[in-house]
Amino acid sequence: MRKNIVLFFILAMSLSLYADTAVKNIRLPKPDTKSRVSVEQALNERRTERLIGEPALSLKEAGQLLWAAQGVTDGRGYRTAPSAGALFPLETYVAAGNVSGLEPGVYRYIPAEHALALIKKGDVRKELSAAAMGQRVVANAPITIIFSAVYPRITGRYGDRGIMYTHMEAGHAGQNIYLQAVSMGMATVAVGAFDEKQAQKVLGVPAGEPVTYVFPAGKKR
Ligand SMILES: Cc1cc2nc3c(=O)[nH]c(=O)nc-3n(C[C@H](O)[C@H](O)[C@H](O)COP(=O)(O)O)c2cc1C
């Protein structure tokens, strides 16, 4: 009996310790799958806009852009962007500097849950801008969406060609961000000019996951 009580206490203590240390993912509001802007209109109006305003985005707006980039759209886990062999070599991060209800930091987007996992606390926008050759839009925009590549997910099947496929896929996902931004009356820029290693360090992205493409986004100034 005494042994059982001791065991019970050990179990209860372990569970409460786990509850304290386990960091919960942040659920994003359900994304919209309809709008009044047609695909044709979004294509016609798509433009690179470097004058992005500093005002905060809502969690819903940030989530909508992330969903457009890599959201899951069917029961098999397939996404808004095509993926060679459905192997999904991209990881998506958001450097959030000014999002209502979200602590500034770097978060990993979890497509299957439409949720965010905190990777690094704090506003990294200025450091990320420095890694992107000082491009001011990166420092000013309320969020920047970042794609990194996990090549082994795809090179196992496609060899070195998988590296090219990963970059093609990032192009698809990036265009989705552009079109979603038009539909929301927002602005974005495809940023390819950055120091990969510096960006990786600033963001706290795991080693062996090179940063491939960067998209500051926000309201038009
Ligand atoms: C791969 C790639 C990398 C780019 N890198 C940058 C960049 O680092 N900074 C920037 O301001 N624009 C960058 N751009 C945006 C281009 O300058 C822009 O697309 C071009 O001027 C055409 O304008 P549009 O997008 O409005 O059609 C990049 C675009 C692509 C496709």
PDBQT file of the ligand as one rigid body, heavy atoms in Angstrom, charges set to zero:
ROOT
HETATM    1  C1  LIG A 301      14.903  34.799 -56.826  1.00  0.00    +0.000 C 
HETATM    2  C2  LIG A 301      14.559  36.244 -56.571  1.00  0.00    +0.000 A 
HETATM    3  C3  LIG A 301      15.329  36.975 -55.692  1.00  0.00    +0.000 A 
HETATM    4  C4  LIG A 301      15.006  38.301 -55.409  1.00  0.00    +0.000 A 
HETATM    5  N1  LIG A 301      15.713  38.982 -54.467  1.00  0.00    +0.000 NA
HETATM    6  C5  LIG A 301      15.350  40.231 -54.136  1.00  0.00    +0.000 A 
HETATM    7  C6  LIG A 301      16.027  40.918 -53.083  1.00  0.00    +0.000 A 
HETATM    8  O1  LIG A 301      16.935  40.396 -52.446  1.00  0.00    +0.000 OA
HETATM    9  N2  LIG A 301      15.598  42.164 -52.785  1.00  0.00    +0.000 N 
HETATM   10  C7  LIG A 301      14.571  42.773 -53.446  1.00  0.00    +0.000 A 
HETATM   11  O2  LIG A 301      14.240  43.920 -53.104  1.00  0.00    +0.000 OA
HETATM   12  N3  LIG A 301      13.902  42.150 -54.437  1.00  0.00    +0.000 NA
HETATM   13  C8  LIG A 301      14.270  40.902 -54.806  1.00  0.00    +0.000 A 
HETATM   14  N4  LIG A 301      13.555  40.222 -55.761  1.00  0.00    +0.000 N 
HETATM   15  C9  LIG A 301      12.391  40.866 -56.371  1.00  0.00    +0.000 C 
HETATM   16  C10 LIG A 301      12.691  41.353 -57.788  1.00  0.00    +0.000 C 
HETATM   17  O3  LIG A 301      13.530  42.469 -57.738  1.00  0.00    +0.000 OA
HETATM   18  C11 LIG A 301      11.349  41.692 -58.483  1.00  0.00    +0.000 C 
HETATM   19  O4  LIG A 301      10.606  40.500 -58.610  1.00  0.00    +0.000 OA
HETATM   20  C12 LIG A 301      11.584  42.336 -59.836  1.00  0.00    +0.000 C 
HETATM   21  O5  LIG A 301      12.034  43.644 -59.708  1.00  0.00    +0.000 OA
HETATM   22  C13 LIG A 301      10.318  42.322 -60.701  1.00  0.00    +0.000 C 
HETATM   23  O6  LIG A 301       9.282  43.036 -60.022  1.00  0.00    +0.000 OA
HETATM   24  P1  LIG A 301       7.850  42.355 -59.731  1.00  0.00    +0.000 P 
HETATM   25  O7  LIG A 301       8.067  41.248 -58.743  1.00  0.00    +0.000 OA
HETATM   26  O8  LIG A 301       7.024  43.477 -59.173  1.00  0.00    +0.000 OA
HETATM   27  O9  LIG A 301       7.317  41.837 -61.020  1.00  0.00    +0.000 OA
HETATM   28  C14 LIG A 301      13.895  38.911 -56.065  1.00  0.00    +0.000 A 
HETATM   29  C15 LIG A 301      13.122  38.154 -56.950  1.00  0.00    +0.000 A 
HETATM   30  C16 LIG A 301      13.438  36.837 -57.198  1.00  0.00    +0.000 A 
HETATM   31  C17 LIG A 301      12.565  36.042 -58.129  1.00  0.00    +0.000 C 
ENDROOT
TORSDOF 0
